[in-house]
Structure formats: C-alpha cells, structure tokens
C-alpha cells in the first residue's frame, strides 16, 4: 500500500480511481483508496486516522473538513477539499501559492506544478488557515 511522505503533493478520488501526485511521480489505484492510504500512513507514523481526526477535533474544534497531522516528526499535514467532481487531500507543506481564477483556484506546489481546483478562494484559504493553526499548536506544545 502507498505511504504518504513529504514528497506527496495531493491525493484525489475522481469517481473511478485514486490518483496520488508526488513531486516526481504519479500513482493511480483502482477504486477509492484515499481513506485507506490516509489510515495506513497515520498508522505508519504512530497513530490511526481515527486518532488523528480526534486530535484535530480537540485542537481546532468543529468536525467538518478538518486537516489531519499525518506525521508530527515530518510535519506532514493534509487537508481536504471537495469540488464538483473530485474529493482531494492536499499536503499543506507543499503548497507554495494559490490564486483566484474564474471558477476556482490555481494552486502552485513547491515543485512548480500548477493544478486547478474548482473550489472558492475563501474555502481553500480557510483550509490553509486551519492547517496553519494545527501546525502551530503541535510546534508550541512541550
């Protein structure tokens, strides 16, 4: 099974397959394996997806579209977005910038890959802010 790392840019399920985009590689898996990949990666780094969700709820409050700390040691945080077609999890630490365009946003990743997402600027920005808050809490805990 695939394991998330610092090289993972995003994962999405397009209705048919799970697509994992890395800095220098692409992987396609038949079916919706997003939650399985998230869970197995969390377990590899010392928790479970359920545990990570519980931790995010405790830190951030709420329960909707929470970012998940995949690995504290490696500072891997993923956050979800949903557009009309795809359900995507994005690696917070690999987002370089994003800009509003007509019907969504273009995200530029640290490797200069550009990807269009059909979500509002505000929704994407809110997800980045939640991820920043989660990361800051982990950094400042003793």
C-alpha positions as CSV (number, residue, x, y, z in Angstrom):
1,X,0.0,0.0,0.0
2,X,1.2,3.5,-0.8
3,X,2.5,5.6,2.2
4,X,2.3,9.4,2.3
5,X,5.6,11.3,2.6
6,X,6.9,14.8,2.4
7,X,7.1,14.2,-1.4
8,X,3.3,13.7,-1.7
9,X,1.6,16.8,-3.1
10,X,-2.0,15.6,-3.1
11,X,-4.4,12.6,-3.4
12,X,-7.8,12.6,-5.1
13,X,-10.6,10.3,-5.9
14,X,-12.1,11.1,-9.3
15,X,-15.1,8.7,-9.1
16,X,-13.1,5.8,-10.6
17,X,-9.6,5.8,-9.2
18,X,-7.4,7.3,-6.6
19,X,-4.7,9.5,-8.0
20,X,-1.6,10.3,-5.9
21,X,0.7,13.0,-7.2
22,X,4.2,13.3,-5.8
23,X,7.0,15.7,-6.6
24,X,8.5,13.3,-9.1
25,X,5.9,10.5,-9.5
26,X,2.2,9.7,-10.2
27,X,0.3,6.7,-8.9
28,X,-3.1,5.5,-9.9
29,X,-5.1,3.0,-7.9
30,X,-8.4,1.4,-8.9
31,X,-11.2,2.5,-6.6
32,X,-11.4,4.9,-3.7
33,X,-8.4,4.2,-1.5
34,X,-8.0,7.7,-0.1
35,X,-9.1,6.9,3.4
36,X,-7.1,3.6,3.4
37,X,-4.0,5.5,2.3
38,X,-4.6,8.1,5.0
39,X,-5.1,5.5,7.7
40,X,-2.2,3.3,6.8
41,X,0.1,6.4,6.6
42,X,-1.1,7.6,10.0
43,X,-0.5,4.1,11.5
44,X,3.0,4.0,10.0
45,X,3.8,7.3,11.7
46,X,2.3,6.2,15.0
47,X,-1.5,6.7,15.2
48,X,-4.6,5.9,13.2
49,X,-6.8,8.1,11.0
50,X,-9.4,8.0,13.8
51,X,-6.9,9.1,16.4
52,X,-5.7,11.9,14.1
53,X,-9.2,13.1,13.5
54,X,-9.9,13.1,17.2
55,X,-6.7,15.1,17.8
56,X,-7.7,17.7,15.2
57,X,-11.2,18.0,16.7
58,X,-9.7,18.6,20.1
59,X,-7.3,21.2,18.9
60,X,-9.4,23.0,16.3
61,X,-12.9,22.3,17.5
62,X,-15.6,21.5,15.0
63,X,-15.7,18.4,12.9
64,X,-16.1,19.5,9.3
65,X,-13.2,19.2,6.8
66,X,-10.5,19.1,9.4
67,X,-6.9,18.9,8.5
68,X,-5.0,15.9,9.7
69,X,-1.5,15.7,11.1
70,X,-0.1,12.6,9.3
71,X,3.3,12.8,11.0
72,X,4.4,15.3,13.7
73,X,8.1,14.4,13.2
74,X,8.0,15.1,9.5
75,X,5.4,18.0,9.7
76,X,3.1,16.3,7.2
77,X,-0.4,17.8,7.4
78,X,-3.1,17.1,4.9
79,X,-6.4,19.0,4.4
80,X,-9.4,18.1,2.4
81,X,-11.3,20.0,-0.3
82,X,-14.2,18.9,-2.3
83,X,-15.1,20.2,-5.7
84,X,-17.9,19.2,-8.1
85,X,-16.1,16.1,-9.4
86,X,-13.3,15.2,-7.0
87,X,-12.5,14.7,-3.4
88,X,-8.9,15.8,-2.7
89,X,-6.5,15.8,0.2
90,X,-3.6,18.3,-0.2
91,X,-0.3,18.4,1.6
92,X,-0.2,21.7,3.4
93,X,3.6,21.9,3.4
94,X,3.8,21.6,-0.4
95,X,1.5,24.5,-1.3
96,X,3.7,27.3,-2.5
97,X,0.9,29.7,-3.5
98,X,-2.6,29.9,-4.9
99,X,-4.6,32.4,-6.9
100,X,-8.3,33.0,-7.7
101,X,-9.4,32.5,-11.3
102,X,-12.8,32.5,-12.9
103,X,-14.4,29.4,-11.4
104,X,-11.9,28.2,-8.9
105,X,-8.3,28.5,-7.9
106,X,-4.9,27.5,-9.3
107,X,-2.5,26.1,-6.7
108,X,1.2,26.2,-7.3
109,X,3.1,23.5,-5.4
110,X,6.7,23.8,-4.3
111,X,7.9,21.8,-7.3
112,X,6.1,24.5,-9.5
113,X,3.4,22.1,-10.6
114,X,0.1,24.0,-11.2
115,X,-3.2,22.4,-10.5
116,X,-6.7,23.8,-10.9
117,X,-9.3,23.1,-8.2
118,X,-13.0,24.1,-8.7
119,X,-13.3,25.5,-5.1
120,X,-13.7,29.0,-3.9
121,X,-10.7,31.1,-2.9
122,X,-12.3,31.5,0.6
123,X,-12.8,27.8,1.2
124,X,-9.2,27.0,0.1
125,X,-7.8,29.8,2.2
126,X,-9.8,28.7,5.3
127,X,-8.4,25.2,4.9
128,X,-4.9,26.6,4.8
129,X,-5.6,28.6,7.9
130,X,-6.9,25.6,9.8
131,X,-3.8,23.7,8.8
132,X,-1.6,26.5,10.0
133,X,-3.3,26.6,13.3
134,X,-3.0,22.8,13.7
135,X,0.8,23.0,12.8
136,X,1.3,25.9,15.3
137,X,-0.3,24.0,18.1
138,X,1.9,21.0,17.5
139,X,5.0,23.2,17.3
140,X,4.3,25.0,20.6
141,X,3.4,22.0,22.7
142,X,6.0,20.9,25.1
